[in-house]
């Protein structure tokens, strides 16, 4: 009976370790998803600025082309 109890305790400990590891993996995944969303959000904030800068650059190229 002692061997059976010991084996049961070992299985419980292994199960608990698997649960902790799984939780850690889920948390790491969620954090990476949040970071990706945050990074994308920051990029989208600057998109209009980049578009405006590109338009200004294109306009300056056209002016230079017509001057030559």
Helices and strands as residue ranges (DSSP letters): H 2-67
